[in-house]
Amino acid sequence: MPSLTEEQKLLREILREDVHKLAGEIGDRNVRTNYKNLGVAADFIEASFQQAGFKVFHQGYEVDLVGLQGRPCYNLVVEITGSERPGEIVIIGGHYDSLEDTPGANDNASGTAAVLALARAFAGKQTQRTLRFVAFVNEEPPYFQSKDMGSLVYAKQCRHRHENIVAMLSLETIGYYSEAEGSQHYPVSPLGLIYPTAGNFIAFVGNIKSRKLVREVVELFRRHAQFPSEAAVLPEMLVGVGWSDQWSFWQEGYPGVMVTDTAPFRYPWYHTQEDTPEKIVYDRLAYVVSILEKVVAGLAGCKQEG
Ligand SMILES: [Zn+2]
């Protein structure tokens, strides 16, 4: 990885601040164990979008799980309407809830901070396609892959409105990197023969139907990055492949790609109380996010791509 530019250093500090806010100050943000904090996190995200100049849309719903009714939950959405092909929609999303009783720094304050950073980067810009940034609620179990999952509620609404989502990027646990041999694991051992054994790369994971999008995203990333990256097109039934919000879009027939450090297959503190802000490798996170900005520019059609 090249040394960070001044702009990337600034981005690093903003990402650090937002991860500390969500996972350090706020901490556990889950509808069952800390509903209040879930709301505080939503307020913080809404204020951040607004400060960037966006009007924030709330998609509210109540979870159906026994004992948790009467607690409204919100996906938060901002949009830049496309100037030339507004009907073609690119979605950049990440979940802002944490697993019960965990601070969720890498999972997924890292992805949420990246969604906010990217939204700021595109605020006030024109894109040819419609570009949406979405902070999803209730990705973690027990809502995961149930009708209470925020991104599934959202993807169903998109389908209901006959929206043409041409690309969905799910930013899921993107802040941990290690050069140590053997730091990278895989859901099935044959993948370890093909893919690296050091967890120093960013991964782009799609289901079979999303293979074109995976290729496009990885090509855009590699055009701009000097950073290890791996692409994987895998059956969505394989362990880990559907473990984030892109899964919801797949269910509705949309193409989606998970952008991830591979979470449980690399990060030693995955889904524990030790998933705290100082575990994040901010230099690399900032570099990856700065390149994702170019990827999003390429997907949405934006002059700033260069
Ligand atoms: Zn997650």
Boltz pocket constraint, residues with backbone or C-beta under 6 A from the ligand:
constraints:
  - pocket:
      binder: B
      contacts: [[A, 95], [A, 97], [A, 107], [A, 108], [A, 139], [A, 172], [A, 173], [A, 243], [A, 244]]
      max_distance: 6.0
